[in-house]
Amino acid sequence: MKRFILFCLLIVVAGWGSAQPLTGKVLQISENGDTSVVANAAVQWLHTTVGAYTDSDGKFTLPRTKTDTLVVSFPTFLPDTVVIPRGQTGLTFFLNTAHNLNEVSIVARDGSYISVQPIYTQVIGTEGLRRAACCNLAESFESSIAVDAEYADAVSGARQIAMLGLAGKYSQILLENVPYIRMLSYQFGLGFMPGSWMESISLSKGTSSVVNGFEAITGQINVDYKKPETNLEKFFMNFYANSMGRGELSVNTRFPVGKKDRVSSNFLIFFGDQLVKTDMNHDGFMDAPRSRQAQVMNRWDYKSPVVEGRTMVDFIWDNRFGGQMAFMPSCLSYPDELAPYGFVADNKRVDVITKNGFLLKGEHESIGTILSYTGHWLHSDYGYDQYYFGNQQSVYANVLYSNKFGAKERHKLTAGASLQFDCLNESYHQDLTYLSLNSYDRPHHHDLIPGVFAEYAYIVDPKLVVTAGMRLDYNMVRDKDYSSVWTNISQLFWTPRVHAKWQVAKDLSLRASVGKGYRNAHFFAENQSLMLSSRGIYFDGDAKPEEAWNAGASVVWQFGMPGGKATLAVDYFYTYFVQQMIVDLDQDVHGVHYYALNGDYNGYGNRSRSHSAQIELTLKPIQRFEILLAYRYNDVRYMRQGVMRQKDMMSPHKALVNLNYSTPYDKWKFNLNCQVFGPMPLPNTQSNPEPYRRPDMSKPYCLLNAQITKKFRRWEIYVGGENLLNVKQKDPIVQAENPFGEYFDATMVYMPITGIMGYVGVRVILK
């Protein structure tokens, strides 16, 4: 009996110990051996949604879970992972500073989360990317309401994005903090970033840091690829196939070089092919172009006690053709109106990026360098009467100095200089029977933009951080036309930006930002879809650099639920254009008018502005079950002939419902995503004959996607469907029966043009 009682007491004590919450403290160790607390560090049980943030004293409290592995991470520090014995109830972490410059590696356990940084940033991690078959960057935002991704036209298959109700060209898209999608790549570039290569996507609304340039006006999208040092996958393979006849294969490998693991490398390989032609809406045109894409990247990461860097080399080949079902590229050799209408685009691109960081006297003082080269060659044909050729050569360089100083290192200064050089050669030819010959040749266009910048961050106390930055860039544009006449334009860009974050309480934070942005506009490179119509192109004046102010604020509140931390986020952003280039489709049904909207135009004072508000609620009612509810409203208008007009082809209202559930150990995963789009204004077509008119407003519609994933030890299989409600736009192409007629227009796409699409995929993961 004594032994039995003792045994029962041991069980009770053990159970009580394992049920006790875990408390601890997170500290950092300075170079001289002193310790200080780390506030707002993320502490989370591995492979769960149970976590917490440290308070101003670096302390945290966590309930125990089935797992015994705890992960602690914080920007600028190396993440730490430790196994906690079941009976242990307290511990202290010591974090070491990461030898990284202007880059943070974050391991995401949830599909997405809001970063602790002062700039309002949503991070979509690997788990979030795998909740849908995101074949590329354009298809990675199904569970994010902040970004709208739509087809640019009904022929080319190109997808474009919008943030805050404005086109994606006003958002800066980076690859690991290096400008990536610009100019020629704007049309198809989102498809040049395979989803299986991505480690995370960071979405920042409003103006971002001045360190990354002056171009971000409405936001910034930074993509991190899988790194050979931090990625645990020695071998990864993803095979994907859908019911429309598209297949994709992606293979990633990594391997160390040398005995001390100071050098590591990986290969990222992607191949995709649209094998068949489909016409689900029976308009005589292919629903998706026949396309073939091959892409390979090799990267090398290297580090030493004082130097760390990485070098990436990427090659892309993308060839596609679309149009009428009978079209083949050989048809372009026969200039006959009886030949089928078709579109052909051939892209070749090379990128070389090298980034290096050098530690100076202390571990908080460093110098970083970024150097990149991009070569892009594009050849495209639109029927036999239009073509566009483009050749882009770009060089980007950035040198910056970073230092933390003062009591408790509450001051941080980042300063440096940058250089952006772009050489763009373009040739456009349009010869339509009902329009005069329209040719545009720009054999040499040079943008040379040297700049300097400084950014100062002050931690008033652990709860308040203020960052102020300023850039000065000298924009020098040299343009040479076919007559060998050079035009020189120079302008000074001054770019002030301020961000602030106030941690009102442990689970309540406020953010605010205001800043300015600029960009050089390039009509043909950025509006290639407009060539898939019979509209003539008219330039009403010279192109000018675009200039805009952006201000915004956000509130993020976290609260406890049985399944983990729930989050409520509300934000509002306002964008005002001092100068904007307008693509006007309403002035003339047979033409595209391009002009600068600034000052006074045709006797009317012109303005252009955008209001954007969003609310997002993430609930976790039980373990491993997540509910995302979101709504956003965009009011985008510009003035034309004294009237503030709503922007065409942009839905003011959008709602999102996302459900995610996984069984223990993620053996099964279930994902359901529903997006509801409100009506949007369409370009005016009332002067067309009755059969070729379109309504002034589109109809609302709902997109429903679902996916199921079964996980095994070293591989997993997933099946899913998109557009399960079979929503299709009726007559997406105006005058589809006569694409060489004067009313042909394939750009008025506002709904899916295909019905239900199913897919299946297999992932093989060796760690």
VENSULBEL-V656209 format. One record per helix or strand. SS is the DSSP state (~ for helix, > for strand). FROM is the first residue (numbers start at 0). TO is the last residue. Records with the same first field share a line. If there is no record, write none. Layout:
# VENSULBEL-V656209
SS=FROM-TO ; FROM-TO
This chain:
# VENSULBEL-V656209
~=1-18 ; 125-128 ; 136-138 ; 167-169 ; 182-185 ; 188-191 ; 194-196 ; 209-211 ; 328-332 ; 406-408 ; 522-525 ; 527-530 ; 663-665 ; 689-691 ; 735-737
>=21-28 ; 34-36 ; 41-44 ; 50-52 ; 58-61 ; 68-72 ; 76-76 ; 79-82 ; 89-94 ; 96-96 ; 111-113 ; 120-123 ; 135-135 ; 146-150 ; 158-162 ; 165-166 ; 170-174 ; 178-178 ; 193-193 ; 197-204 ; 218-224 ; 234-241 ; 245-256 ; 262-273 ; 284-284 ; 289-302 ; 306-323 ; 341-358 ; 364-381 ; 385-404 ; 410-429 ; 437-460 ; 463-479 ; 485-504 ; 507-518 ; 532-532 ; 535-538 ; 545-560 ; 563-583 ; 590-596 ; 599-600 ; 603-604 ; 607-618 ; 624-639 ; 642-645 ; 652-661 ; 667-676 ; 680-680 ; 696-696 ; 700-710 ; 714-721 ; 733-733 ; 744-744 ; 756-765
